[in-house]
């Protein structure tokens, strides 16, 4: 990804992020997608000047469990931000709607309750082709985008508090 894309961080911003620690909470219901999203997030953090040893990953069964994992990570006081990653692919029942809504609501609630920025890097897609398109390392890579979002929000928190 070119350094001049919309999410690129300045040299000054990268310098500020170098000492920060981040958690990845990863729903592993679709293991291949989880791996792709995690790789994208690690790449994104690297673009922000965050070294791999400042990133800790926690696997959970699926997207529905991400809010609880994020709450535990935020409560540990070990992380400056949390990127929540996973995938929910529509099936034949309304289960998709409940899981998507509760994952989004829960992750949002964690950041509002704790003050620790959390990014919603959960694919909510119709099929596997869409999931692969959004986890493949280009500008639509939701893992990378989640890392960029949580880094930006961490910098904003530092600026405003």
N, C-alpha and C positions, 0 to 999 in steps of 0.2 A: 504494500500500500504506500503510495507516495506520501512524503512527509508534509506536503502542502494540501492535504485533503481537509475537509471541514472539521474533523475532530483532532487535527494535529495540535500538539502542545508546544508552546514556546520553550526556548532553552531555559529561561527563568523558571517556568512552571515545572519543567523536568527536574531542575535542581531542587525545587521545594518538595517534590515527590520522592526523591531518592532515599529519604530516611523514613518513609511511611511503610506500614505493613497492611496487607490486604488479605481478606479471606475470600475463597471461592466456595460457595455452597452449590453442589452440583447434583441435580436429580439424575440418577443413572438408570431410569426405566428403559431408555434406549441407549445402551452402552456406546455404540458407535457415534451417535450424535453428542453424547456427553463428552467423549474424547475430543471431538472436533471443536465443540464450544470451548472446552478447557484450553486447547491449543490456541484458539483465537484470543481468549482472554489473556493468556500468558504473553502472547505476542503484543497485544495492546498495552499491557503493563510495561513490557520492555520498551515500547515506543515512548512511554511516559517516564522512563528512567528508573523504573522499579525493578530491582534485580529478582531473579527467580527465588532466591532464598528469603525474600520478604513476602512471599505469597504462600499461603497454606490452603490446601484444598480439603474439603469435607464432602464425602459422598453420602447421599440420602436416597431412599428408594425411588422417589419421583417428585414431580413439581409440587404436589400437595404438601409435602414435608419440608419444602424450602423455607417457609416462614419460621418454623420452629428452629431449624438449624441456624438461620440468620439471627434469631433472637439469642440463641446460645453464644454464637460468635460475638455478637455485639456486647452481650453481658460479660464476656470474658475480659474486656478492657485490653485486649491484645491487638486489636485491629482498628485502623483508621477508616476503613471502608470495606464493604462487602459486595461482591458481585454474585448474584444468584442466577444460576444457569440451569437450563433443562429444556424439555420439549413436551408438548401436548399435541397429539395428532387426533383430529376429529374422527370419531367412530360412528356407530349407528345409534347411539343413545345420547341422552343429555348429560352424561358423565363429563364429557369434554367441557361443557359450559360451567359446571360447578368447579371443576379442578382449575380451569383458567381463572375464573373470577376470584376464587379463594386464594390462589397463589399470589395473584396481583394485589389483592386487598391485604393479605397478611404481610407481604414484603413491605408494602407501603406503611403499614401500621408499625412494623419494627423500626423503620427509620424515624418515624414521627415520635414514637415512644422513647427511643433510646438516644436520638441525636447522632447516631452513626449512619452515614450515608449508605444506602443500599441500592443497587442497580437491578432492574428487572430484565435479565437476559434470558427470558423463557420464550422459546418459539411456540407460538399458538397458530398452528397451521392445519390445512385441510388434508395434506398427504405427505408422504415421505419425500417426494421430489421437492416440494416447497421447503421442507426442513433441510434437505441437503443444500439447496440454493442459499439458504440463510446461515449456513455454518461452514462455508467453504473457503474462507480466507480472503474474500474480496470485500468491497465496501459494505456489503449486506451481511457481513459476518457478525451475528448477534453476540458472540463471545467477546470479540474485539470491541464492539460498540458498548457492551456493558462495562468493560474495563475502562474505556474512555469516559463514560458517563460517571462512574463512581470516582475516578480520579478528579474530574472537573468539580464534582460536588464536594469532595474532600478539600480541594483548594478553596472553594467558596466558603465552606464552613470555617476554615482557618482565617480567611479574610474578614469574615463578619462576626466572629466570636472572640 
